[in-house]
Amino acid sequence: MRTYWLEEFGDIEKLAVREVSMPEPGANQILVRVRATSLNRRDTMILNGTYPLTPRVGIVPLSDGAGEVVAVGDGVRRFAVGDRVTGSYFARWIDGRMHPGIVDQLGCTLDGMLGEYALLDEQWAVRLPDHLSWQEAATFTCAGLTAWSALTGAEVPKPGQWVLVIGSGGVALFALQFAKLMGCRVAAVTSRAEKADRLLALGADLVIASVETPEWGMKLREATGGIDLVVETGGPATFRQSLIASTLYGRIVLLTVQDKSGKSVEIPGAVYQRSLVTIGRLFVGSRNGLEAMLAAVATHRLKPIVDKIFPFAEARAAYRHFDQGDVFGKVVIEGA
């Protein structure tokens, strides 16, 4: 079978295709015919050698993928041949709190999904909703669960409260969609004015183009009375304005701590000393969280936003397209 692997780290030329023997599932394992995969920011960081968790040399990349079970090993109880499945980002994190013993990730320390087939422990996988195409189903593992976890954490926003999303990447658009399902009002900030109509069509109640209004924080605060929850994916470029936009007791879920150049988020003391905003972090989520999110997706028949689909043979082009940054939704790679 054909599979991609990272023979080294540093640039796109290190992403190579190789022929390997078809794996056979051992005890408690399932063999998945991969029908589609998708990219996340962490995948470009792993490729470039800038990801905080050290990847394994020779790793099969990508945490996000969807396919059907074609064989099962002895002792498998959770799945049968023909089941539609996706993998869980932190493969060993079933529930509860994260700890160092369960940090292994698909596509980083464990082989991921960018191949014709993927061999997974049955505990690493979850079932997919039936209404999703393969391309759609391949988008939820990282960005979808991150957005879901941001909205369903310690303090869930109430219907009518304001949620702020930044940009038009996978996490931002999933957060917009999930927030609307929860009855929240959504403000969106985009660097491209031409994306405003698309964000409004997805349900955003208010859209601001930062290129036209660079100091958008106070404008948002005045228009909304203060943002209750910020899903902060912009990092150093947007954090100050997110803090200004927040209501007195607002919450900011800080997902991007550094930009591509290595610049880190800084807390502006003059702004923060006038605020009681809670700033929190999260790491994607557990398998139980993924199952809960997909149950909501199935109930509401929610569809993700796909930016562009690439053939399996053009995985490098998919990486390049994703890395240039001007995407609206998820970048998907077809199965082989």
C-alpha positions in Angstrom: 0.0 0.0 0.0 1.0 3.6 -0.5 1.6 5.9 2.5 3.1 9.3 3.1 5.8 9.7 5.7 8.1 12.3 7.1 11.7 11.1 6.6 13.0 14.3 8.2 11.6 17.6 9.3 12.1 21.1 7.8 10.3 21.6 4.6 7.7 20.1 2.2 10.3 18.1 0.3 10.6 15.9 3.4 7.0 14.6 2.8 7.5 11.4 0.7 5.4 8.5 -0.6 6.5 5.0 0.0 5.2 1.5 -0.7 4.8 -0.6 2.5 3.3 -4.0 3.2 -0.3 -4.2 4.0 -0.6 -4.3 7.8 -2.7 -7.0 9.5 -4.6 -6.0 12.7 -3.3 -7.6 15.9 -5.2 -8.1 19.1 -7.6 -5.2 19.8 -6.7 -3.4 16.5 -8.7 -2.4 13.5 -7.6 -1.8 9.9 -9.2 1.3 8.3 -9.4 2.0 4.6 -8.8 5.7 4.7 -11.1 7.7 2.4 -10.1 11.2 3.2 -7.8 13.2 5.5 -7.5 16.9 6.4 -4.9 19.4 7.5 -4.5 21.4 10.7 -1.9 24.0 11.7 -0.1 21.5 13.9 0.6 19.4 10.8 2.6 22.2 9.2 4.4 22.8 12.5 5.3 19.1 12.7 6.6 19.3 9.1 8.6 22.4 9.8 10.1 21.0 13.1 8.4 23.7 15.3 5.8 21.6 17.1 6.2 21.5 20.9 5.8 17.7 21.1 8.7 16.0 19.4 7.5 13.9 16.5 8.8 10.4 15.6 11.1 10.3 12.6 9.4 8.4 9.8 5.9 9.2 11.1 2.9 8.9 8.9 1.4 12.4 9.2 -2.1 13.8 9.9 -4.4 13.2 12.9 -7.6 13.8 10.9 -9.0 11.2 8.6 -12.1 9.1 7.9 -12.6 5.6 6.5 -14.3 2.3 7.0 -13.1 -0.7 9.0 -12.0 -3.5 6.6 -10.5 -5.9 9.2 -10.5 -6.4 12.9 -8.1 -8.3 15.2 -8.8 -10.7 18.0 -10.7 -9.2 21.0 -12.1 -6.2 19.2 -15.5 -5.3 20.7 -16.1 -1.7 19.8 -16.2 -2.0 16.0 -17.1 -4.4 13.1 -16.1 -4.5 9.5 -18.0 -1.8 7.6 -18.1 0.7 10.4 -17.3 4.3 9.5 -14.7 5.7 11.8 -12.3 8.5 12.6 -9.3 8.6 15.0 -9.0 10.4 18.3 -6.4 13.2 18.3 -4.8 12.2 21.7 -5.2 8.5 21.0 -4.8 7.3 24.7 -6.9 10.1 26.3 -10.3 8.6 26.9 -11.7 10.9 29.5 -10.8 13.0 32.5 -7.8 15.3 32.7 -4.8 15.3 30.5 -1.5 14.1 32.0 2.0 13.3 30.6 1.2 9.6 30.3 -1.4 10.1 27.6 0.1 12.8 25.3 0.7 10.5 22.3 -0.9 12.0 19.2 -1.9 10.5 15.8 0.4 11.9 13.1 3.1 13.0 15.6 4.2 10.2 18.0 1.8 7.6 16.5 1.3 6.9 12.8 -1.5 9.0 11.4 -4.0 8.8 8.6 -2.2 10.0 5.4 -2.0 6.6 3.7 -4.2 4.1 1.9 -4.8 2.3 5.2 -4.4 3.1 8.9 -3.9 0.6 11.7 -5.5 1.8 15.0 -6.1 0.3 18.4 -9.9 0.1 18.7 -9.7 2.5 21.7 -8.2 5.2 19.4 -11.3 5.4 17.1 -14.9 6.6 17.2 -17.9 6.1 14.9 -18.9 8.8 12.4 -22.3 10.3 11.7 -24.0 8.7 8.6 -25.0 12.1 7.0 -21.4 13.2 6.4 -19.4 12.5 3.2 -15.9 11.1 3.6 -14.4 14.5 2.9 -16.6 16.1 5.5 -16.1 13.4 8.1 -12.3 13.8 7.9 -12.4 17.3 9.3 -13.5 17.0 12.9 -10.8 15.3 14.9 -8.6 18.3 15.7 -10.2 21.6 14.7 -13.8 20.5 15.4 -13.0 19.1 18.8 -10.9 22.1 19.8 -13.8 24.4 19.0 -16.3 22.2 20.8 -14.0 22.0 23.9 -13.7 25.8 23.9 -17.4 26.2 24.0 -18.3 23.3 26.4 -15.6 23.7 29.0 -15.8 24.9 32.6 -18.4 27.6 31.9 -20.7 27.0 28.9 -21.9 30.2 27.3 -25.7 30.8 27.7 -28.1 31.4 24.9 -28.0 35.0 23.9 -24.5 35.6 25.1 -21.8 36.7 22.7 -19.0 34.5 21.4 -16.1 36.0 19.3 -14.4 34.0 16.6 -11.3 35.1 14.7 -10.4 34.3 11.2 -11.8 31.7 8.8 -9.8 28.6 9.6 -11.2 25.3 10.8 -11.4 26.1 14.5 -13.0 29.5 14.0 -15.7 28.2 11.6 -16.5 25.2 13.8 -16.8 27.5 16.8 -19.2 29.8 14.9 -21.3 26.8 13.9 -21.3 25.2 17.4 -22.0 28.6 19.1 -25.1 29.1 16.9 -26.3 25.6 17.8 -26.1 26.6 21.4 -28.2 29.7 20.8 -25.4 32.2 21.2 -24.8 35.4 19.3 -21.5 35.4 17.3 -19.2 38.2 16.4 -16.5 37.4 13.8 -13.3 39.2 13.0 -11.7 38.7 9.6 -8.6 40.2 8.0 -10.3 40.0 4.6 -13.4 42.2 4.0 -14.5 40.0 1.1 -15.1 37.1 3.6 -17.7 39.1 5.6 -20.7 37.9 3.6 -19.6 34.3 3.9 -19.3 34.6 7.7 -22.8 36.2 7.8 -24.2 33.4 5.7 -22.9 30.9 8.2 -24.8 32.7 11.0 -22.5 35.4 12.3 -24.5 38.2 13.8 -21.7 40.8 13.5 -18.6 40.8 11.3 -15.7 43.3 11.5 -12.9 43.4 8.9 -9.7 44.2 10.8 -8.1 45.6 7.7 -10.7 48.4 7.8 -10.9 48.6 11.6 -7.5 47.6 13.1 -8.6 48.7 16.7 -11.7 46.6 16.6 -11.8 45.7 20.3 -13.6 48.8 21.5 -16.0 48.8 18.6 -17.0 45.2 19.4 -17.4 46.0 23.1 -19.6 49.0 22.3 -21.7 47.0 19.8 -22.2 43.9 22.0 -21.9 45.2 25.5 -18.8 43.0 25.8 -17.9 39.6 24.5 -18.6 36.7 26.9 -16.4 34.1 25.4 -13.5 34.6 22.9 -12.2 31.6 21.0 -8.8 33.2 20.5 -7.0 31.7 17.4 -5.2 34.9 16.3 -2.5 34.9 18.9 -0.2 37.9 19.3 -1.8 39.8 16.4 -5.3 39.8 18.0 -5.0 39.1 21.7 -5.0 42.7 22.9 -8.1 43.5 20.9 -9.8 40.4 22.2 -9.1 41.5 25.7 -10.5 45.0 25.0 -13.6 43.5 23.4 -14.4 41.2 26.4 -17.0 41.9 29.0 -15.7 42.5 32.6 -16.1 38.8 33.6 -15.5 37.4 30.1 -13.5 34.4 29.2 -10.7 34.0 26.6 -9.8 30.5 25.5 -6.2 31.1 24.2 -5.5 28.6 21.4 -2.7 30.3 19.6 0.2 31.3 21.8 2.9 32.0 19.2 2.8 33.2 15.6 4.9 31.7 12.8 7.8 34.0 13.6 7.9 32.8 17.2 6.4 36.0 18.7 4.4 35.2 21.8 1.2 36.6 23.2 1.8 39.3 25.7 -0.8 40.4 28.3 -1.1 44.3 28.2 -1.0 45.3 31.8 -2.8 48.6 31.3 -5.7 46.8 29.8 -5.8 43.7 32.0 -5.7 45.6 35.3 -9.1 47.0 34.4 -10.5 43.6 33.6 -11.6 40.4 35.5 -11.4 38.3 32.3 -10.4 34.7 32.8 -7.7 33.5 30.4 -7.6 29.7 29.8 -5.9 27.1 27.6 -7.0 23.7 26.3 -5.5 20.8 24.3 -8.0 19.7 21.7 -10.0 17.1 23.9 -10.5 13.5 24.9 -12.1 10.6 23.0 -15.3 11.1 25.1 -15.4 14.7 24.0 -15.0 13.7 20.4 -17.9 11.3 20.7 -20.1 13.9 22.4 -19.3 16.5 19.7 -20.1 14.0 16.9 -23.3 13.1 18.6 -24.3 16.8 18.4 -23.2 16.9 14.8 -25.4 13.9 14.0 -28.4 15.3 15.9 -28.3 18.6 14.1 -27.0 17.2 10.8 -24.2 19.8 10.9 -21.9 20.0 7.9 -18.4 21.4 8.1 -17.0 24.0 5.8 -14.5 22.6 3.3 -12.2 25.1 1.6 -10.6 22.8 -1.0 -10.1 19.1 -1.8 -6.8 17.7 -3.2 -6.1 14.3 -4.7 -4.0 11.9 -2.7 -1.1 12.3 -5.1 -1.1 16.1 -4.5 -0.6 16.1 -0.7 2.3 18.4 -1.0 0.1 20.9 -2.8 -2.5 20.6 -0.1 0.2 21.5 2.5 1.3 24.5 0.5 -2.2 25.7 0.0 -3.0 25.4 3.7 0.3 27.1 4.8 -0.3 30.2 2.7 -3.1 31.0 5.2 -5.9 32.4 3.1 -8.4 29.5 3.6 -12.0 29.4 4.4 -12.6 26.2 6.3 -10.8 22.9 6.1 -8.3 21.7 3.5 -9.0 18.0 2.6 -6.9 15.3 0.9 -8.8 12.5 -0.9 -8.0 8.9 -0.1 -5.8 7.0 -2.5 
